[in-house]
Amino acid sequence: MQLKELQQQVDTWITSTGVRYFNELTNLGILMEEVGELSRIMVRTYGEQSAKETDLKKNLADEMADILWVLTALANQCNVDLETAVQANFEKKNARDKQRHQENEKLK
């Protein structure tokens, strides 16, 4: 799926099944909640913190998809074309970091 298609599908779902978009600040809060849920799974799966019984029912991929969904909704609300934004971000990183990581002794 292309990002443009993702943005269109999220918009279609929100404006039909979801009735309307939540306002931008509500969606920002929801995004932070979803990132927190992902963090909890990551910390308990890959970090040192012990998992609770309720953590075992959580799905890493589903939490990542929740984040992508809400981020896409925010992009739609703020008139951000994610494909254009990601392409520009790659160009920025390629120009800024062309040699930076290859020259980092910590990464060798």
Residue pairs with C-beta under 8 A, 6 or more apart in sequence:
1 9
2 83
3 82
3 83
3 86
4 81
4 82
4 83
6 68
6 72
6 82
7 72
7 75
7 76
7 81
7 82
10 69
10 72
10 73
10 76
11 76
14 20
14 21
14 73
14 76
15 21
21 27
21 73
21 76
21 77
22 30
22 73
24 74
24 77
24 78
27 70
27 73
27 74
27 77
28 74
30 70
31 67
31 70
31 71
31 74
34 63
34 66
34 67
34 70
35 67
37 58
37 63
37 66
38 60
38 63
38 64
38 66
38 67
40 55
40 58
41 55
41 58
41 60
41 63
42 60
43 49
44 50
44 51
44 52
44 55
45 51
45 60
72 82
74 80
75 81
75 82
75 85
101 107
